Amino acid sequence: MAQILINEMAKVYPDGTRAVNDLDLEIQDGEFLVLVGPSGCGKTTALRMIAGLEQISEGTLSIGERVINAVPARDRDVAMVFQSYALYPHLNVFENIAFGLRLRKIGKDQIDKRVREVAGVLELEEHLKRKPGQLSGGQRQRVAMGRAIVREPQAFLMDEPLSNLDAKLRVQMRAQIARIQRDLGVTTVYVTHDQTEAMTLGDRVAVMKRGVLQQVGPPQELYDHPRNLFVAGFIGSPGMNLLSAELERDDDGRYRARIGSQALELPESLLHQRPALRAYAGQEVVLGIRPEDMEDAEIVGATRGATLESVADLVEAMGSDVLVHFPMDAAPVVTEDTKELARDSGATDAGFTGAEKKPVLVGRFSPRTHVFEGQPITVAVDTARLQFFDRTSGMSIFDD
């Protein structure tokens, strides 16, 4: 086990493309760090540089107390688990797990002992004589993990290891990976496009966009205090609702966020948490509202200045909750960050409806709601949890 230090690491290709730019990360001994971001953001390239599969163009990479920029991949003492499993089809499970140990000339008795120990951890004892073609996707992924674990490396590097599995199996494997990493205590860097995976697995999560680190911190910190619009929109499922608003201040010193013809009053507790907001009075800002911070007002009661009126456009019953989509008469938020988020979702008009491109909000309502499509609705908003962003820079409006 070892600490991984990444200092201003960059990958620059011959045509000048910077796939990763000035990446700074300090991954602690035994920590589970998740790199997450849209396709093409540089997360896999960063992982491959740690593994030694991509040459580092700039900066330094250290594992333990050793700078390893020029150290070949085979000598870095890290184990990588790939998306494609990369198993040898002609070898059985035992032989696949043992393959790396045999290359290192480990004794036969020691190999047998270590492989069977790892098979026990991964619940593969009954499958040791089977070939990969006789296994399910989840079992094959566990064999790939076993091949990494049996080497007892200083660090595990995992490149979207669950992306080929179906949704139910992904959830099961996610829990297994978390348990195994916790039990072994091995430093782990895990790459994924799935932000739910990132939030549930990582001790810390690092969000990347176009080769640049946007924010790194514990999952809940990124969720509650996103540093910018991109992190706010990327972390969370469904994502944060983003819409244009004007910050107003009345003669009594009270603040409200005006959204078209409607307004939400800002409680003093919010202004205390975000003192820099006061300087934005009279200006356009980007307002962010998490889906779970909205509810059917008929269920929780309507508080003056903390409701929005609309018409339910789409109602999705999820069992534990109901997702209600409703348009707002407000200007859409169109920035480089929101364009990137729309591209990642695969819909250039994501989050808008109608010829006027009105933003569509998503609220996570209680299953007790009786809202139906086409019905006028009053939405209660937890105004103490509103988020605000500078329209020009995209940065969160927080401290002075």
Secondary structure, DSSP 8 states (H G I E B T S, - for coil): ---EEEEEEEEE-TTS-EEEEEEEEEE-TT-EEEEE-STTSSHHHHHHHHHTSS---EEEEEETTEE-TTS-GGGS-EEEE-TT----TTS-HHHHHHHHHHHTT--HHHHHHHHHHHHHHTT-GGGTTS-GGGS-HHHHHHHHHHHHHTT--SEEEEESTTTTS-HHHHHHHHHHHHHHHHHHT-EEEEEES-HHHHHHH-SEEEEEETTEEEEEE-HHHHHHS-SBHHHHHHSSSS--EEEEEEEEE-TTS-EEEEETTEEEE--HHHHHH-GGGGGGTTSEEEEEE-GGGEEEHHHH---TTSEEEEE--EEEE-SS-EEEEEE-SS----SHHHHHHHHHHT-TTTTEETTTTEEEEEEEE-TT----TT-EEEEEE-GGG-EEEETTT-BB----
